[in-house]
Amino acid sequence: MNAAALMSLLLAALFPLLGLALSPLSVPKISPATGLANQFYTWRENQSIRYQCAGPTDGEPLLLVHGLFVNSDHWRKSLAELSEKGYHVYALDLFGCGYSDKPPRDSEVAQKCNGENGRFEDDGKNNGGVLPNVMLGTANGEGTRMRDVDLRHPLGSPYNFFTWSELLNDFVRDVILAHDKEHPQVTLVSNSIGTISAFQALLDCPDLYTGVFVVCPNFRELHSAEIAFSNLSMPIIRKVQALLREYGQSAFDLLAVPDTVKKILLEPYAIASAVDDTLVQVLLDPLLTVGASQVVFDTLSYSSGPLPEQQLQAFPKDKPVWVCYGTKDPWTPPARVKALTQFGPGVVERVVALEGIGHCPHDEAPELVHPLILDFMDRVMQVRSSSAASLRSKETASAESTE
């Protein structure tokens, strides 16, 4: 894709979706999408993180991680149906998203929450935040490319995958496992770029998790490692991003209306009937809260950070990953999804195509996705039992050898 096409894509993605209201919206006590209470977790620097949960408290815990510009309400059908199957299901709004707090990027509070703090300093692994010669896939799924992957947000923004992964880990420790003494780990379920946050959370704290079920990954085509001739293209893209950060607000204010949002959602959704008025409301309303548009500008200027194929190459072998994707997804090349098994050999165990479905199968066709998640839960429980038995065997052998 050339630079002109990339600029058109960025502009088309930005203008229809976002805005900043002249007055702040209040947070509803009950989600219109799920009928669940909106609860709040106090995170770092007293930042408020919205979450929802459903299901029996003694059920195996799942944590649902949303994608770009949406929030926990996007899991409305999964919260209901997976909890009915006996699971204790959580979904949160990532920092800067939904009804979670959104402090200005350069504020002291925001920077103290930044997951990039101290991460790239003298660890000898990533050249100060740049991973050299990383193997990445191609859109047609044939062959690989070697590219340097810059992990640092170009604006120093705290709205990045490392912040979000640290939030997930803190939430699991402080909210889920702190109140669940029966289950030692949590299973992650992710959609779109939420997958990168989920993968990073597991890489940072593998003992907290059983594995990850992915609903349509995202390969971040605007990442500098994904763009052809990036030395020439990225300066142009950076200028467009800067112009949009500086001058785009008034256009957003005019265009952030339900009819426009509904039209935009019909692009990634292949099942048009799933785009109902409730979905439009619960995705648009939080985007009208103070600070939301600035977070989006930061996110759309985020042409760096970790990538799923890079992350999978570092995955522990005892943390299974299953992937499903829609064959009508306009944003995720099917051949590249199918090729994920070569980046996580022994980790990516299944890749399942969902015929005629778009980028949000959990909301478009939950009757196809949820049985796969249930099968995945059986699989991770099997792996956990096997690992526990292996550990007991080793402990017994060690004890016998010291006698």
SELUM-887941 format. One record per residue (C-alpha): residue in three letters; x, y, z. Coordinates in pm, 1 decimal, decimal comma. Last residue first. Layout:
<recs>
- residu; east; north; up
- ALA; X; Y; Z .
...
</recs>
This chain:
<recs>
- residu; east; north; up
- GLU; 1652,0; -3947,2; 5092,8 .
- THR; 1748,8; -3662,7; 4862,9 .
- SER; 1670,4; -3854,1; 4543,0 .
- GLU; 1326,4; -3949,8; 4672,5 .
- ALA; 1232,5; -3587,3; 4731,7 .
- SER; 1344,8; -3488,9; 4382,1 .
- ALA; 1148,8; -3773,2; 4225,7 .
- THR; 838,2; -3672,6; 4419,9 .
- GLU; 878,3; -3310,0; 4323,0 .
- LYS; 924,4; -3406,1; 3957,8 .
- SER; 611,9; -3621,8; 3962,7 .
- ARG; 410,9; -3346,1; 4130,0 .
- LEU; 524,8; -3099,6; 3860,8 .
- SER; 426,2; -3339,6; 3583,1 .
- ALA; 83,2; -3390,6; 3740,3 .
- ALA; 32,5; -3013,0; 3765,9 .
- SER; 138,2; -2963,7; 3405,5 .
- SER; -102,5; -3236,0; 3288,9 .
- SER; -387,7; -3084,8; 3487,2 .
- ARG; -314,0; -2738,9; 3343,5 .
- VAL; -295,2; -2874,1; 2989,7 .
- GLN; -628,6; -3054,0; 3028,6 .
- MET; -787,9; -2743,8; 3175,6 .
- VAL; -650,6; -2549,8; 2880,7 .
- ARG; -815,0; -2793,4; 2637,8 .
- ASP; -1155,3; -2804,9; 2806,3 .
- MET; -1156,7; -2424,8; 2806,7 .
- PHE; -1074,3; -2430,0; 2437,5 .
- ASP; -1376,0; -2648,6; 2369,8 .
- LEU; -1593,4; -2395,4; 2552,2 .
- ILE; -1435,6; -2114,0; 2350,4 .
- LEU; -1509,2; -2303,3; 2028,9 .
- PRO; -1871,8; -2352,0; 2134,4 .
- HIS; -1886,8; -1975,1; 2198,0 .
- VAL; -1765,9; -1868,7; 1855,4 .
- LEU; -2021,1; -2024,9; 1622,4 .
- GLU; -2338,0; -1941,5; 1818,5 .
- PRO; -2177,2; -1605,0; 1893,6 .
- ALA; -2223,2; -1509,4; 1527,2 .
- GLU; -2204,6; -1133,4; 1477,8 .
- ASP; -2106,0; -1028,3; 1830,4 .
- HIS; -1834,8; -1287,8; 1898,8 .
- PRO; -1763,8; -1293,8; 1523,9 .
- CYS; -1643,8; -931,4; 1520,6 .
- HIS; -1425,6; -889,2; 1210,3 .
- GLY; -1670,2; -1038,6; 960,2 .
- ILE; -1852,7; -1370,8; 920,4 .
- GLY; -1941,1; -1549,0; 594,8 .
- GLU; -1759,6; -1869,7; 683,1 .
- LEU; -1594,7; -1888,9; 1023,2 .
- ALA; -1238,9; -2014,2; 970,4 .
- VAL; -1072,5; -2197,6; 1260,3 .
- VAL; -703,1; -2181,7; 1349,1 .
- ARG; -603,3; -2442,4; 1606,0 .
- GLU; -294,9; -2526,4; 1810,9 .
- VAL; -108,9; -2197,3; 1812,2 .
- VAL; 145,9; -2293,8; 2079,4 .
- GLY; 322,8; -2603,7; 1943,2 .
- PRO; 468,1; -2392,3; 1666,4 .
- GLY; 393,4; -2026,1; 1742,0 .
- PHE; 511,3; -1839,9; 1436,6 .
- GLN; 438,3; -2125,3; 1194,5 .
- THR; 86,9; -2168,9; 1334,1 .
- LEU; 9,3; -1807,8; 1252,8 .
- ALA; -9,1; -1895,8; 881,1 .
- LYS; -387,8; -1935,3; 892,1 .
- VAL; -419,0; -1574,9; 1007,4 .
- ARG; -199,8; -1453,0; 723,2 .
- ALA; -410,4; -1640,1; 469,6 .
- PRO; -728,7; -1487,9; 611,6 .
- PRO; -606,7; -1126,5; 570,5 .
- THR; -755,9; -925,6; 860,4 .
- TRP; -931,4; -593,1; 797,1 .
- PRO; -1213,2; -681,6; 557,7 .
- ASP; -1329,2; -981,3; 766,3 .
- LYS; -1553,7; -1183,9; 533,4 .
- THR; -1378,7; -1515,7; 613,5 .
- GLY; -1428,2; -1445,5; 981,1 .
- TYR; -1154,8; -1554,3; 1219,3 .
- CYS; -1092,8; -1805,6; 1493,7 .
- VAL; -768,1; -1855,2; 1682,2 .
- TRP; -658,4; -2096,9; 1953,1 .
- VAL; -354,3; -2031,8; 2168,7 .
- PRO; -221,0; -2281,0; 2420,5 .
- LYS; 4,0; -2176,2; 2710,9 .
- ASP; 235,1; -2471,1; 2790,3 .
- LYS; 484,7; -2386,9; 2516,3 .
- PRO; 556,8; -2044,0; 2660,1 .
- PHE; 523,8; -1771,8; 2393,3 .
- ALA; 831,4; -1588,9; 2261,7 .
- GLN; 765,6; -1650,2; 1891,2 .
- LEU; 401,0; -1567,2; 1954,3 .
- GLN; 491,6; -1210,6; 2047,2 .
- GLN; 663,5; -1134,6; 1716,7 .
- GLU; 368,3; -1275,0; 1523,5 .
- PRO; 126,8; -1068,9; 1734,0 .
- LEU; 308,5; -734,7; 1694,6 .
- PRO; 453,0; -521,2; 1973,2 .
- GLY; 455,0; -140,3; 1958,9 .
- SER; 484,6; 101,5; 1668,2 .
- SER; 265,2; 308,4; 1439,7 .
- TYR; 75,9; 450,8; 1737,2 .
- SER; -52,2; 775,6; 1583,5 .
- LEU; -397,3; 617,9; 1554,5 .
- THR; -381,2; 537,1; 1923,6 .
- ASP; -280,5; 890,3; 2019,6 .
- PHE; -563,3; 1037,0; 1811,9 .
- VAL; -798,5; 787,8; 1978,4 .
- VAL; -682,1; 891,6; 2323,6 .
- GLN; -741,2; 1254,2; 2226,2 .
- SER; -1092,8; 1168,1; 2112,2 .
- ALA; -1179,5; 1011,4; 2446,2 .
- GLY; -1058,5; 1298,4; 2665,4 .
- VAL; -1400,2; 1407,4; 2788,4 .
- THR; -1669,7; 1156,5; 2705,9 .
- LEU; -1824,3; 1133,3; 2359,2 .
- LEU; -1642,8; 809,8; 2270,4 .
- PRO; -1814,8; 654,0; 2572,6 .
- ASP; -2154,3; 720,1; 2409,1 .
- LEU; -2062,6; 581,4; 2065,4 .
- LEU; -1994,8; 215,6; 2144,1 .
- VAL; -2287,5; 168,0; 2381,3 .
- GLN; -2527,5; 357,2; 2156,5 .
- VAL; -2431,2; 189,3; 1829,4 .
- LEU; -2457,5; -155,7; 1986,6 .
- THR; -2798,6; -72,5; 2132,0 .
- ASP; -2924,8; 56,7; 1798,2 .
- ASP; -2844,8; -269,4; 1622,1 .
- VAL; -2543,6; -374,0; 1418,5 .
- ALA; -2594,5; -749,5; 1453,1 .
- SER; -2846,5; -741,8; 1165,9 .
- ALA; -2565,9; -646,3; 927,6 .
- ILE; -2382,7; -977,5; 960,0 .
- ALA; -2060,8; -898,5; 768,6 .
- TYR; -1959,8; -649,7; 1038,2 .
- PRO; -1627,5; -478,3; 960,7 .
- GLU; -1785,6; -226,8; 718,4 .
- LEU; -2132,7; -213,2; 874,2 .
- LEU; -1979,1; -53,2; 1179,6 .
- ILE; -1900,4; 258,5; 973,7 .
- LYS; -2261,6; 298,4; 865,0 .
- LYS; -2381,3; 263,1; 1224,6 .
- VAL; -2131,4; 524,1; 1341,0 .
- THR; -2260,4; 767,7; 1081,4 .
- ASP; -2623,2; 716,3; 1182,1 .
- PRO; -2539,1; 744,9; 1552,1 .
- VAL; -2356,0; 1078,4; 1535,8 .
- ALA; -1988,8; 1161,9; 1580,7 .
- LEU; -1957,4; 1354,7; 1254,1 .
- LEU; -1977,1; 1716,6; 1366,6 .
- ASP; -1761,8; 1681,4; 1676,3 .
- PHE; -1512,4; 1471,7; 1483,0 .
- ALA; -1471,4; 1741,1; 1218,7 .
- SER; -1405,4; 1997,8; 1491,3 .
- GLN; -1139,5; 1778,2; 1652,0 .
- GLY; -927,2; 1704,5; 1346,0 .
- TYR; -699,0; 2007,3; 1352,2 .
- GLU; -405,5; 1932,4; 1582,3 .
- ARG; -418,9; 1556,2; 1622,6 .
- LEU; -521,2; 1519,8; 1257,3 .
- LEU; -232,4; 1735,1; 1142,5 .
- ALA; 12,4; 1533,8; 1352,7 .
- GLN; -115,4; 1203,9; 1211,4 .
- VAL; -81,8; 1338,6; 857,0 .
- LYS; 274,5; 1448,3; 929,4 .
- ARG; 361,6; 1110,3; 1081,0 .
- ILE; 223,8; 935,7; 772,3 .
- ILE; 448,2; 1141,8; 547,6 .
- PRO; 754,9; 1071,4; 762,6 .
- MET; 655,2; 700,8; 770,0 .
- SER; 642,2; 647,3; 393,5 .
- LEU; 1002,2; 713,4; 289,7 .
- ASN; 1187,4; 517,9; 557,6 .
- SER; 889,5; 282,5; 568,2 .
- PHE; 951,2; 158,4; 215,8 .
- ALA; 664,8; -88,7; 256,8 .
- ILE; 465,4; -49,1; 575,7 .
- GLU; 426,4; -339,1; 816,9 .
- ALA; 728,3; -266,9; 1037,8 .
- SER; 617,9; 95,9; 1073,5 .
- HIS; 281,5; -22,9; 1206,0 .
- LEU; -9,2; 103,9; 996,5 .
- GLU; -108,5; -251,5; 893,3 .
- ARG; -168,9; -346,9; 1254,7 .
- PHE; -178,7; -728,3; 1227,2 .
- ASN; -516,9; -770,0; 1394,7 .
- PRO; -641,5; -1098,9; 1536,7 .
- CYS; -995,9; -1224,5; 1475,3 .
- VAL; -1132,6; -1381,5; 1795,6 .
- VAL; -829,1; -1510,6; 1983,9 .
- PHE; -848,7; -1762,7; 2270,4 .
- VAL; -549,5; -1715,7; 2499,3 .
- GLY; -386,1; -1950,6; 2751,3 .
- THR; -395,7; -2073,3; 3112,7 .
- TYR; -296,6; -1744,3; 3272,3 .
- LEU; -149,7; -1586,5; 3585,3 .
- ASP; 174,3; -1786,6; 3576,6 .
- PRO; 259,6; -1634,1; 3238,9 .
- CYS; 310,5; -1284,0; 3379,5 .
- ASP; 484,5; -1061,5; 3123,7 .
- LEU; 428,9; -1292,3; 2825,8 .
- LEU; 67,8; -1347,9; 2931,1 .
- ALA; -2,3; -975,7; 2955,7 .
- GLN; 172,6; -918,3; 2623,7 .
- PHE; -49,1; -1173,8; 2447,4 .
- ALA; -363,2; -1016,8; 2595,7 .
- SER; -261,4; -663,0; 2497,8 .
- ILE; -176,9; -783,4; 2146,0 .
- THR; -507,2; -971,4; 2123,9 .
- GLY; -699,5; -657,5; 2213,8 .
- ILE; -588,2; -554,5; 1866,1 .
- SER; -876,6; -759,6; 1722,9 .
- ASN; -1072,0; -957,3; 1983,6 .
- SER; -944,2; -1131,5; 2294,0 .
- VAL; -1031,4; -1415,5; 2530,4 .
- LEU; -793,4; -1468,9; 2823,5 .
- THR; -817,9; -1764,7; 3063,8 .
- VAL; -745,8; -1697,0; 3430,8 .
- GLN; -529,4; -1888,2; 3678,6 .
- PRO; -515,2; -2027,9; 4033,0 .
- HIS; -885,3; -2112,1; 4070,4 .
- GLU; -1027,5; -2193,7; 4413,6 .
- LYS; -914,8; -1885,9; 4606,7 .
- ASP; -1119,7; -1651,2; 4389,9 .
- HIS; -1157,8; -1304,1; 4536,5 .
- ALA; -795,4; -1197,5; 4500,9 .
- LEU; -783,3; -1398,3; 4178,8 .
- ILE; -1027,4; -1177,3; 3990,4 .
- VAL; -993,7; -827,3; 4135,7 .
- ASP; -639,8; -749,4; 4248,3 .
- ARG; -437,9; -1018,0; 4068,0 .
- VAL; -635,3; -1030,5; 3742,4 .
- PHE; -679,2; -653,9; 3741,3 .
- ASP; -307,5; -599,2; 3794,9 .
- ASN; -224,3; -832,2; 3505,7 .
- LEU; -477,4; -671,3; 3273,8 .
- LEU; -355,6; -322,3; 3366,3 .
- GLU; 2,8; -428,1; 3297,1 .
- SER; -104,6; -549,7; 2953,0 .
- TRP; -283,0; -221,5; 2884,8 .
- THR; 19,5; -15,6; 2978,4 .
- PHE; 243,1; -235,9; 2763,2 .
- PHE; -1,0; -220,8; 2473,6 .
- ASN; -4,2; 159,6; 2457,8 .
- TYR; -209,2; 451,4; 2578,4 .
- PRO; 64,4; 584,2; 2805,8 .
- SER; 177,4; 810,8; 2521,8 .
- GLY; 548,0; 867,2; 2462,3 .
- LEU; 446,2; 1023,3; 2131,7 .
- PRO; 623,6; 767,3; 1913,1 .
- HIS; 498,0; 478,6; 2129,9 .
- ARG; 797,5; 251,1; 2177,6 .
- LEU; 818,2; -108,3; 2051,7 .
- ASP; 1000,6; -46,8; 1723,5 .
- VAL; 1004,2; -374,7; 1534,1 .
- ASP; 1293,1; -429,1; 1291,6 .
- ARG; 1187,2; -639,6; 995,6 .
- MET; 1256,3; -984,7; 854,0 .
- ARG; 985,5; -1099,7; 615,2 .
- THR; 811,6; -1436,5; 582,9 .
- GLY; 690,7; -1673,2; 315,4 .
- GLU; 339,9; -1724,9; 185,4 .
- GLY; 48,2; -1620,8; 404,3 .
- ASN; -89,1; -1393,7; 132,1 .
- ALA; -81,3; -1089,6; 360,9 .
- THR; 273,5; -1164,2; 472,3 .
- GLY; 421,1; -1281,4; 800,1 .
- LEU; 681,5; -1139,7; 1034,0 .
- MET; 1023,5; -1262,1; 1148,7 .
- VAL; 1195,6; -1003,4; 1367,5 .
- ASN; 1534,7; -876,5; 1254,3 .
- PRO; 1600,5; -622,1; 1528,5 .
- LEU; 1371,9; -549,0; 1824,6 .
- VAL; 1373,4; -175,6; 1893,8 .
- GLY; 1303,3; -46,3; 2244,6 .
- GLY; 1647,2; 42,8; 2370,8 .
- ASN; 1824,2; -220,0; 2165,4 .
- ASN; 1568,8; -489,9; 2248,4 .
- LYS; 1727,3; -759,1; 2461,1 .
- GLY; 2020,1; -608,3; 2649,5 .
- ASP; 1797,1; -501,6; 2936,8 .
- ASP; 1954,2; -156,8; 2950,6 .
- GLU; 1631,7; 43,2; 2976,3 .
- PHE; 1343,7; -66,2; 2756,2 .
- ARG; 1078,9; -143,0; 3016,1 .
- GLY; 1161,7; 131,4; 3263,3 .
- ASN; 836,8; 314,6; 3199,7 .
- GLU; 670,6; 166,1; 2889,1 .
- GLY; 366,2; 67,1; 3092,3 .
- ASN; 274,0; 431,8; 3142,5 .
- CYS; 63,9; 481,0; 3455,6 .
- LYS; 301,0; 742,0; 3599,8 .
- GLN; 282,2; 916,6; 3262,5 .
- ALA; -94,1; 948,7; 3285,1 .
- VAL; -83,4; 1097,6; 3634,6 .
- GLU; 189,2; 1346,2; 3547,3 .
- SER; -5,7; 1470,2; 3246,2 .
- ASP; 148,7; 1424,7; 2902,0 .
- ARG; -120,9; 1200,1; 2757,4 .
- PRO; -416,3; 1381,5; 2909,7 .
- PRO; -605,9; 1164,4; 3160,2 .
- LYS; -854,5; 913,0; 3018,1 .
- ASP; -1031,7; 723,8; 3297,4 .
- SER; -1233,0; 412,1; 3214,4 .
- TYR; -1581,3; 457,4; 3068,9 .
- GLY; -1493,8; 316,1; 2727,6 .
- CYS; -1123,5; 338,7; 2658,4 .
- GLY; -834,6; 539,2; 2805,8 .
- PHE; -723,6; 250,0; 3027,6 .
- LEU; -887,6; -66,5; 2894,9 .
- ASP; -1258,4; -110,8; 2958,2 .
- LEU; -1310,2; -440,6; 3138,1 .
- ALA; -1476,2; -774,9; 3077,0 .
- TYR; -1513,6; -1051,5; 3335,3 .
- VAL; -1677,1; -1394,2; 3309,2 .
- HIS; -1720,3; -1644,5; 3591,3 .
- TYR; -1801,8; -1954,2; 3388,1 .
- GLY; -2104,2; -2177,2; 3443,3 .
- LYS; -2241,5; -2209,6; 3091,4 .
- GLU; -2480,2; -1920,6; 3160,0 .
- SER; -2171,7; -1706,7; 3222,4 .
- LEU; -2052,7; -1789,4; 2872,2 .
- GLU; -2387,1; -1680,7; 2723,4 .
- ALA; -2436,1; -1347,6; 2896,0 .
- LEU; -2083,6; -1208,9; 2900,2 .
- SER; -2029,9; -1341,5; 2547,6 .
- LYS; -2336,2; -1163,6; 2410,3 .
- ARG; -2243,7; -821,3; 2551,6 .
- TRP; -1871,7; -851,4; 2469,7 .
- HIS; -1877,4; -517,8; 2283,1 .
- ASP; -2001,6; -373,9; 2611,8 .
- SER; -1646,1; -406,6; 2745,2 .
- ASN; -1523,3; -122,8; 2526,7 .
- VAL; -1473,6; -10,5; 2165,8 .
- PHE; -1219,7; 216,5; 1994,8 .
- LEU; -984,8; -73,0; 1904,3 .
- GLY; -1042,4; -419,1; 2048,6 .
- HIS; -1184,4; -568,5; 2368,0 .
- VAL; -1028,4; -808,6; 2617,4 .
- LEU; -1252,4; -1071,0; 2781,4 .
- LEU; -1126,5; -1222,4; 3108,4 .
- LEU; -1241,6; -1575,0; 3194,5 .
- PRO; -1263,7; -1728,2; 3541,4 .
- GLU; -1364,1; -2093,1; 3609,0 .
- GLY; -1689,4; -2075,1; 3803,1 .
- ASP; -1709,3; -2042,6; 4182,5 .
- THR; -1837,4; -1686,4; 4158,7 .
- PRO; -2122,1; -1800,4; 3936,0 .
- GLY; -2168,5; -1588,3; 3624,2 .
- ALA; -2133,6; -1225,7; 3527,2 .
- CYS; -1878,5; -948,1; 3546,3 .
- GLN; -1849,9; -591,8; 3422,7 .
- TYR; -1559,7; -349,4; 3433,7 .
- ARG; -1484,1; 22,6; 3437,3 .
- ILE; -1132,4; 132,0; 3535,2 .
- SER; -1089,0; 437,7; 3758,9 .
- GLN; -739,5; 580,4; 3794,3 .
- ASN; -636,8; 636,3; 4154,4 .
- GLU; -270,5; 678,5; 4058,0 .
- ARG; -260,3; 312,8; 3958,0 .
- TRP; -590,0; 123,3; 3948,2 .
- THR; -919,4; 170,8; 4128,6 .
- TYR; -1154,4; -90,5; 3984,1 .
- PHE; -1502,6; 23,9; 3892,6 .
- GLN; -1830,9; -160,1; 3844,1 .
- ASN; -2097,2; -103,1; 3579,5 .
- ALA; -2383,6; -324,2; 3687,3 .
- LEU; -2501,7; -574,9; 3430,9 .
- GLY; -2800,9; -540,0; 3197,8 .
- THR; -2566,7; -631,9; 2914,8 .
- ALA; -2605,3; -369,5; 2643,7 .
- PRO; -2778,8; -93,1; 2838,8 .
- SER; -2505,0; -122,8; 3103,6 .
- ILE; -2639,4; -43,8; 3448,8 .
- LYS; -2518,5; 247,5; 3659,4 .
- PRO; -2493,0; 461,4; 3347,2 .
- VAL; -2179,2; 675,6; 3328,4 .
- SER; -2261,6; 1042,6; 3293,3 .
- LEU; -2172,4; 1219,8; 2972,5 .
- PRO; -1933,0; 1511,9; 2982,4 .
- SER; -2029,2; 1842,2; 2818,4 .
- LEU; -1916,0; 1980,4; 2483,0 .
- ALA; -1874,4; 1625,0; 2361,5 .
- LEU; -1552,6; 1507,8; 2202,7 .
- GLY; -1577,4; 1315,9; 1882,7 .
- LEU; -1494,1; 1001,4; 1696,1 .
- LEU; -1615,1; 755,2; 1443,0 .
- PRO; -1668,7; 901,6; 1100,1 .
- PHE; -1350,4; 1105,3; 1077,8 .
- LEU; -1083,0; 864,4; 1189,6 .
- ALA; -1101,4; 555,9; 974,6 .
- ALA; -1145,7; 746,4; 648,9 .
- LEU; -857,9; 978,8; 735,3 .
- LEU; -626,3; 691,4; 817,9 .
- LEU; -721,9; 495,5; 507,9 .
- SER; -672,3; 798,8; 284,7 .
- MET; -327,8; 857,7; 436,6 .
- LEU; -237,0; 494,2; 378,3 .
- ALA; -351,8; 512,5; 17,5 .
- ALA; -134,3; 817,6; -42,5 .
- ALA; 164,6; 648,4; 121,1 .
- ASN; 146,5; 340,4; -99,2 .
- MET; 0,0; 0,0; 0,0 .
</recs>
